[in-house]
Amino acid sequence: MLLYLLFGITVTIAAHQCPPCRTWIEHQLRNAHIPGLAAIVVNSSDILYEQDFGFHSPSLSRTFIALATMQLVEKGQLNLDVDINQYLNLPMRIFHPSHPLSIITMRHIVSHSSAPGNVTYYTNVGAVWGALAIERISGLTFENYVRQGILDPSGISTSDASYRLSSFTMRKIDLVDQYVYNVSLLSIYHQIIPQLNVVQATNSTDWLYIPHYSISVYPAAMLRMSARSLSIYLRLFLNNFSPDLLRNVSSMNEMLHVSRQEGSLDEPGVQYGHRGWMPGVAHTMMVNEKRSLGIILLSNGDITWSDSLAKQASSTLTDITGQLFDCFEQ
Protein backbone atom coordinates (compact mmCIF):
# COMPACT_ATOMS: atom_id res chain seq x y z
CA MET A 1 0.00 0.00 0.00
CA LEU A 2 1.21 3.48 -0.68
CA LEU A 3 1.42 6.16 1.94
CA TYR A 4 -0.45 9.42 1.85
CA LEU A 5 -0.34 12.52 4.05
CA LEU A 6 -3.28 14.44 5.42
CA PHE A 7 -2.74 18.10 4.74
CA GLY A 8 -4.46 20.94 6.58
CA ILE A 9 -7.87 22.03 5.37
CA THR A 10 -7.74 25.52 3.92
CA VAL A 11 -11.37 26.02 2.90
CA THR A 12 -13.60 27.19 5.73
CA ILE A 13 -17.08 27.08 4.18
CA ALA A 14 -19.24 24.81 6.38
CA ALA A 15 -16.07 23.69 8.15
CA HIS A 16 -17.89 22.85 11.39
CA GLN A 17 -20.70 20.77 9.93
CA CYS A 18 -20.50 17.03 10.37
CA PRO A 19 -20.93 15.43 7.96
CA PRO A 20 -20.01 18.20 5.50
CA CYS A 21 -23.11 19.68 3.90
CA ARG A 22 -23.80 19.04 0.23
CA THR A 23 -23.57 22.77 -0.49
CA TRP A 24 -19.95 22.89 0.72
CA ILE A 25 -18.90 19.85 -1.32
CA GLU A 26 -20.77 21.04 -4.42
CA HIS A 27 -19.07 24.43 -4.06
CA GLN A 28 -15.67 22.72 -3.88
CA LEU A 29 -16.36 20.55 -6.92
CA ARG A 30 -17.69 23.44 -8.98
CA ASN A 31 -14.66 25.62 -8.25
CA ALA A 32 -12.30 22.75 -9.12
CA HIS A 33 -14.19 21.84 -12.32
CA ILE A 34 -14.93 18.30 -11.13
CA PRO A 35 -18.24 17.25 -12.76
CA GLY A 36 -19.14 14.42 -10.37
CA LEU A 37 -18.11 12.64 -7.19
CA ALA A 38 -19.12 9.54 -5.25
CA ALA A 39 -18.06 9.64 -1.58
CA ILE A 40 -18.25 6.84 0.99
CA VAL A 41 -16.98 6.60 4.57
CA VAL A 42 -16.80 3.15 6.21
CA ASN A 43 -15.68 1.48 9.39
CA SER A 44 -14.95 -2.23 9.68
CA SER A 45 -18.63 -3.20 9.56
CA ASP A 46 -20.81 -0.40 8.15
CA ILE A 47 -21.16 2.42 5.66
CA LEU A 48 -21.22 5.59 7.77
CA TYR A 49 -21.70 8.11 4.96
CA GLU A 50 -22.63 7.83 1.28
CA GLN A 51 -23.29 10.64 -1.16
CA ASP A 52 -23.22 11.05 -4.94
CA PHE A 53 -22.53 14.41 -6.53
CA GLY A 54 -23.52 15.34 -10.03
CA PHE A 55 -16.53 4.98 -11.99
CA HIS A 56 -13.22 2.64 -13.49
CA SER A 57 -10.86 2.95 -10.53
CA PRO A 58 -7.43 3.86 -11.89
CA SER A 59 -4.42 2.79 -9.84
CA LEU A 60 -6.71 1.68 -7.02
CA SER A 61 -6.85 -1.44 -9.19
CA ARG A 62 -3.26 -2.27 -8.34
CA THR A 63 -4.11 -2.83 -4.67
CA PHE A 64 -5.69 -6.04 -6.00
CA ILE A 65 -2.24 -7.02 -7.30
CA ALA A 66 -0.88 -6.64 -3.76
CA LEU A 67 -3.66 -8.77 -2.26
CA ALA A 68 -3.29 -11.46 -4.94
CA THR A 69 0.46 -11.49 -4.30
CA MET A 70 0.01 -12.14 -0.59
CA GLN A 71 -2.56 -14.87 -1.27
CA LEU A 72 0.05 -16.72 -3.34
CA VAL A 73 2.68 -16.12 -0.65
CA GLU A 74 0.37 -17.74 1.91
CA LYS A 75 -0.04 -20.76 -0.37
CA GLY A 76 3.73 -21.11 -0.61
CA GLN A 77 3.65 -20.49 -4.35
CA LEU A 78 5.44 -17.13 -4.38
CA ASN A 79 8.49 -15.74 -2.58
CA LEU A 80 8.63 -11.96 -2.32
CA ASP A 81 12.42 -11.85 -2.38
CA VAL A 82 13.51 -14.00 -5.32
CA ASP A 83 14.15 -12.87 -8.89
CA ILE A 84 10.82 -12.11 -10.61
CA ASN A 85 12.17 -13.83 -13.73
CA GLN A 86 11.81 -17.13 -11.88
CA TYR A 87 8.04 -16.73 -12.22
CA LEU A 88 7.70 -14.91 -15.54
CA ASN A 89 9.13 -17.67 -17.75
CA LEU A 90 9.95 -15.25 -20.57
CA PRO A 91 12.53 -15.70 -23.34
CA MET A 92 14.37 -12.60 -22.11
CA ARG A 93 15.46 -11.55 -18.62
CA ILE A 94 13.71 -8.57 -17.00
CA PHE A 95 16.15 -6.18 -15.31
CA HIS A 96 16.72 -2.49 -14.67
CA PRO A 97 18.89 -1.11 -17.49
CA SER A 98 20.97 0.94 -15.05
CA HIS A 99 21.46 -2.03 -12.70
CA PRO A 100 21.73 -5.08 -14.98
CA LEU A 101 23.39 -7.24 -12.32
CA SER A 102 20.68 -6.61 -9.71
CA ILE A 103 17.54 -8.71 -9.51
CA ILE A 104 14.00 -7.33 -9.41
CA THR A 105 11.75 -9.07 -6.90
CA MET A 106 8.02 -9.10 -6.30
CA ARG A 107 8.66 -7.06 -3.16
CA HIS A 108 10.27 -4.39 -5.33
CA ILE A 109 7.31 -4.42 -7.69
CA VAL A 110 4.50 -4.13 -5.14
CA SER A 111 6.38 -1.37 -3.27
CA HIS A 112 7.28 0.54 -6.46
CA SER A 113 10.99 0.16 -5.72
CA SER A 114 12.22 -1.84 -8.69
CA ALA A 115 14.91 0.77 -9.29
CA PRO A 116 16.01 -1.63 -7.65
CA GLY A 117 15.21 -1.40 -3.97
CA ASN A 118 16.67 1.93 -2.95
CA VAL A 119 14.40 4.35 -4.82
CA THR A 120 10.60 4.57 -4.93
CA TYR A 121 9.30 5.27 -8.42
CA TYR A 122 5.68 4.82 -9.44
CA THR A 123 5.24 2.67 -12.53
CA ASN A 124 2.39 1.02 -14.42
CA VAL A 125 4.75 -1.35 -16.21
CA GLY A 126 6.13 -2.72 -12.94
CA ALA A 127 2.60 -3.45 -11.75
CA VAL A 128 1.93 -5.39 -14.93
CA TRP A 129 5.04 -7.56 -14.42
CA GLY A 130 3.57 -8.40 -11.03
CA ALA A 131 0.22 -9.29 -12.58
CA LEU A 132 1.97 -11.46 -15.17
CA ALA A 133 3.79 -13.33 -12.41
CA ILE A 134 0.42 -13.98 -10.75
CA GLU A 135 -0.89 -15.35 -14.06
CA ARG A 136 2.11 -17.63 -14.52
CA ILE A 137 1.90 -19.01 -10.98
CA SER A 138 -1.89 -19.46 -10.82
CA GLY A 139 -2.46 -20.64 -14.38
CA LEU A 140 -5.29 -18.09 -14.70
CA THR A 141 -5.51 -14.78 -16.50
CA PHE A 142 -5.11 -11.96 -13.99
CA GLU A 143 -8.70 -10.93 -14.65
CA ASN A 144 -9.96 -14.42 -13.79
CA TYR A 145 -7.69 -14.68 -10.75
CA VAL A 146 -9.13 -11.46 -9.32
CA ARG A 147 -12.65 -12.68 -10.07
CA GLN A 148 -12.18 -16.14 -8.50
CA GLY A 149 -9.77 -15.24 -5.72
CA ILE A 150 -11.00 -11.84 -4.57
CA LEU A 151 -14.26 -10.52 -6.02
CA ASP A 152 -16.41 -13.67 -5.87
CA PRO A 153 -15.42 -14.52 -2.26
CA SER A 154 -16.19 -10.88 -1.37
CA GLY A 155 -19.68 -11.07 -2.86
CA ILE A 156 -18.93 -8.57 -5.65
CA SER A 157 -20.61 -9.69 -8.89
CA THR A 158 -19.34 -9.31 -12.45
CA SER A 159 -22.06 -6.74 -13.14
CA ASP A 160 -20.69 -4.61 -10.28
CA ALA A 161 -16.95 -4.90 -10.97
CA SER A 162 -15.00 -5.92 -14.05
CA TYR A 163 -11.96 -5.10 -16.17
CA ARG A 164 -14.12 -5.38 -19.30
CA LEU A 165 -16.53 -2.76 -20.61
CA SER A 166 -18.53 -5.61 -22.16
CA SER A 167 -19.49 -6.72 -18.64
CA PHE A 168 -21.57 -3.55 -18.31
CA THR A 169 -23.55 -3.91 -21.56
CA MET A 170 -26.83 -3.92 -19.65
CA ARG A 171 -25.72 -1.08 -17.36
CA LYS A 172 -24.07 1.44 -19.68
CA ILE A 173 -26.24 4.16 -18.21
CA ASP A 174 -24.41 3.61 -14.89
CA LEU A 175 -20.95 4.24 -16.37
CA VAL A 176 -19.79 7.76 -15.55
CA ASP A 177 -18.66 9.90 -18.48
CA GLN A 178 -15.15 11.37 -18.46
CA TYR A 179 -14.37 15.04 -19.01
CA VAL A 180 -11.46 17.47 -18.96
CA TYR A 181 -11.95 21.17 -18.24
CA ASN A 182 -9.40 22.68 -20.62
CA VAL A 183 -10.36 22.82 -24.27
CA SER A 184 -6.85 24.03 -25.16
CA LEU A 185 -5.61 20.47 -24.51
CA LEU A 186 -7.58 19.07 -27.45
CA SER A 187 -4.72 19.38 -29.95
CA ILE A 188 -2.27 17.88 -27.44
CA TYR A 189 -4.51 14.85 -26.87
CA HIS A 190 -4.84 14.38 -30.63
CA GLN A 191 -1.07 14.58 -31.00
CA ILE A 192 0.13 12.32 -28.17
CA ILE A 193 -2.86 10.01 -27.48
CA PRO A 194 -5.00 10.05 -30.65
CA GLN A 195 -6.49 6.65 -29.80
CA LEU A 196 -8.48 8.23 -26.94
CA ASN A 197 -10.67 9.98 -29.54
CA VAL A 198 -11.04 13.07 -27.37
CA VAL A 199 -13.56 15.60 -28.69
CA GLN A 200 -14.99 18.90 -27.57
CA ALA A 201 -18.01 18.28 -25.37
CA THR A 202 -21.40 18.97 -26.90
CA ASN A 203 -22.75 22.47 -26.23
CA SER A 204 -19.59 23.54 -24.39
CA THR A 205 -16.70 25.81 -25.24
CA ASP A 206 -14.68 24.80 -22.17
CA TRP A 207 -14.96 21.02 -21.74
CA LEU A 208 -13.47 18.04 -23.54
CA TYR A 209 -15.22 14.66 -23.62
CA ILE A 210 -13.23 11.40 -23.40
CA PRO A 211 -15.09 8.25 -24.52
CA HIS A 212 -14.69 5.13 -22.39
CA TYR A 213 -11.33 3.52 -23.03
CA SER A 214 -8.99 0.75 -21.94
CA ILE A 215 -5.21 0.28 -21.86
CA SER A 216 -2.95 -2.70 -22.49
CA VAL A 217 -1.55 -2.60 -18.94
CA TYR A 218 -5.08 -3.20 -17.62
CA PRO A 219 -4.16 -4.82 -14.27
CA ALA A 220 -2.66 -1.51 -13.14
CA ALA A 221 -5.68 0.66 -13.69
CA MET A 222 -8.78 -0.70 -15.41
CA LEU A 223 -10.93 -2.41 -12.76
CA ARG A 224 -14.26 -0.62 -13.07
CA MET A 225 -16.50 -0.71 -10.03
CA SER A 226 -18.91 1.45 -8.08
CA ALA A 227 -18.03 3.23 -4.86
CA ARG A 228 -20.35 0.89 -2.96
CA SER A 229 -18.68 -2.23 -4.39
CA LEU A 230 -15.25 -0.78 -3.63
CA SER A 231 -16.41 -0.08 -0.07
CA ILE A 232 -16.91 -3.84 0.42
CA TYR A 233 -13.27 -4.35 -0.50
CA LEU A 234 -12.16 -1.50 1.79
CA ARG A 235 -14.10 -2.90 4.75
CA LEU A 236 -12.40 -6.25 4.16
CA PHE A 237 -9.08 -4.40 4.31
CA LEU A 238 -10.09 -2.90 7.67
CA ASN A 239 -10.70 -6.48 8.84
CA ASN A 240 -7.28 -7.70 7.60
CA PHE A 241 -8.97 -9.47 4.64
CA SER A 242 -9.73 -12.20 7.17
CA PRO A 243 -10.77 -14.97 7.06
CA ASP A 244 -11.84 -15.44 3.43
CA LEU A 245 -9.04 -13.67 1.52
CA LEU A 246 -5.99 -13.82 3.83
CA ARG A 247 -5.27 -16.20 6.70
CA ASN A 248 -2.12 -14.82 8.32
CA VAL A 249 -1.57 -11.54 10.17
CA SER A 250 1.95 -11.50 8.74
CA SER A 251 0.50 -11.17 5.23
CA MET A 252 -1.36 -8.03 6.22
CA ASN A 253 1.76 -6.66 7.88
CA GLU A 254 3.63 -7.11 4.60
CA MET A 255 0.92 -5.16 2.77
CA LEU A 256 1.12 -2.37 5.33
CA HIS A 257 4.89 -2.07 5.07
CA VAL A 258 5.64 1.42 3.83
CA SER A 259 8.61 2.33 1.68
CA ARG A 260 9.72 5.90 2.18
CA GLN A 261 8.93 8.27 -0.65
CA GLU A 262 10.37 11.73 -1.06
CA GLY A 263 8.62 14.07 1.37
CA SER A 264 6.10 11.42 2.39
CA LEU A 265 7.06 11.07 6.05
CA ASP A 266 7.87 14.67 6.85
CA GLU A 267 4.48 15.65 8.33
CA PRO A 268 2.02 14.12 10.83
CA GLY A 269 -1.22 12.46 9.84
CA VAL A 270 0.03 9.37 8.04
CA GLN A 271 -2.65 7.33 6.27
CA TYR A 272 -2.62 4.08 4.35
CA GLY A 273 -4.14 3.99 0.92
CA HIS A 274 -3.85 4.84 -2.72
CA ARG A 275 -4.65 7.67 -5.08
CA GLY A 276 -5.10 7.09 -8.78
CA TRP A 277 -5.77 9.10 -11.87
CA MET A 278 -6.02 8.77 -15.62
CA PRO A 279 -7.50 11.08 -18.26
CA GLY A 280 -10.91 12.16 -16.99
CA VAL A 281 -10.86 10.27 -13.68
CA ALA A 282 -9.28 10.89 -10.27
CA HIS A 283 -9.89 8.67 -7.24
CA THR A 284 -8.83 8.34 -3.61
CA MET A 285 -9.05 5.40 -1.19
CA MET A 286 -7.57 6.15 2.23
CA VAL A 287 -7.57 4.59 5.71
CA ASN A 288 -6.57 6.28 8.96
CA GLU A 289 -3.48 5.17 10.86
CA LYS A 290 -5.49 3.08 13.35
CA ARG A 291 -7.29 1.40 10.43
CA SER A 292 -10.64 2.08 12.02
CA LEU A 293 -12.00 4.32 9.28
CA GLY A 294 -11.79 4.37 5.48
CA ILE A 295 -12.76 6.93 2.84
CA ILE A 296 -13.43 6.46 -0.87
CA LEU A 297 -13.76 9.32 -3.35
CA LEU A 298 -14.45 8.41 -6.98
CA SER A 299 -14.58 11.37 -9.35
CA ASN A 300 -14.52 12.23 -13.02
CA GLY A 301 -12.22 15.16 -12.37
CA ASP A 302 -8.96 15.37 -14.26
CA ILE A 303 -5.53 15.83 -12.64
CA THR A 304 -3.30 14.26 -15.29
CA TRP A 305 -1.71 17.54 -16.38
CA SER A 306 0.68 19.48 -14.13
CA ASP A 307 -1.16 22.77 -14.47
CA SER A 308 -3.07 24.98 -12.05
CA LEU A 309 -6.40 23.33 -12.88
CA ALA A 310 -5.04 19.87 -12.08
CA LYS A 311 -3.49 21.10 -8.85
CA GLN A 312 -6.77 22.70 -7.81
CA ALA A 313 -8.72 19.51 -8.51
CA SER A 314 -6.18 17.41 -6.59
CA SER A 315 -6.23 19.84 -3.66
CA THR A 316 -10.03 19.73 -3.62
CA LEU A 317 -10.10 15.94 -3.30
CA THR A 318 -7.54 16.22 -0.48
CA ASP A 319 -9.69 18.85 1.25
CA ILE A 320 -12.84 16.73 1.05
CA THR A 321 -10.97 13.65 2.28
CA GLY A 322 -9.59 15.61 5.22
CA GLN A 323 -12.99 17.08 6.08
CA LEU A 324 -14.55 13.61 6.15
CA PHE A 325 -11.76 12.21 8.32
CA ASP A 326 -12.06 15.16 10.72
CA CYS A 327 -15.79 14.53 10.99
CA PHE A 328 -15.95 10.77 11.43
CA GLU A 329 -12.82 10.31 13.54
CA GLN A 330 -14.37 12.42 16.31
C-alpha positions, 0 to 999 in steps of 0.5 A: 500500500502506498502512503499518503499525508493528510494536509491541513484544510484551507477552505472554511465554508461549512467547516464545522458541519458534520458530515459536511453539507452538500452545499460545501462539497458542491461548491468545492467541486464546482470551483475545481471543475470536477463534474461528479463525485461519489463519496463513501466513509466506512468502518470495519462493519458499516457504511457511515456516509454515502453521497453522490454528486452530479466509476473505473478505478485507476491505480486503485486497481493495483491494490488487488495485485498486492492482495493477490500477491500475498494470497500466493505467498500464503499458499507457498507459491510465491516468494517476495524476495527472489528474482521475478524472472523465476516466475515470468518464464519469458525468453528474455530476462527482465532487469533495470537497465541501469542495474543489470546485475541486480535482480528485481523481486516481487517485493520491489514491484509491489512497493514501487521500488524496482529501481532496484530497492533503494528508490521509490518510483511509481510505474504502471509497467512494474505493476503489470510484471507483477500481474503477469507473475500472478498469471504464470503461478496461478495458471489463470488470467489476472482478470480471472484470478481477481474474479475467482480469488478476490471478487467472488469470495467478497460477494462482488458480482461481475455486473458490479466490478469488471476489467471489461466494458462488455461486462456492463452492456446492460448497465451502460447508463451507470458508467460515468462519463469522463471530461477534462476542463481545458479545451486548449488540450484538445490538440495535445490529446490528438497529438500524443494520445490520438487513440483516446478519440477526445472531442470537444463536449457537446454544447460547451466551449470549455470542456473536452469529452473522453469516450470510455477507453482501456489500456494494455496494462489493464491490471494496473488501472482498469478495474471498473466498479462502483463506490459501494462495491469498492467499499466492500473491499475496503471494509475487508481491508479494515478487517485484515482481509480475514478470514476469506481472503488472507489467513495470516496476520503477517500477510497483512503486515507485509501489505502495510509495510511502507517504503519511504517516498520523497517528502512522504514522512515529513508531516504528521497524519500518516494514512494508508491507501492509494490515489489514482488518476487517468484522463478524466478520472481521479480517485482516492481510497484512504484509511486512517493510521489506526485502520478504524475508518476508510474513505473512498472518493471516486470522481470524473475530475482530471488531474493528469496535467501538471497545471493549475487546474489539475493542482486545484482539482487534486487539492479539492479531493484532499480537502474533502478527504480531510474534512470527512476524516475530521468529521468521522474520527471524532 
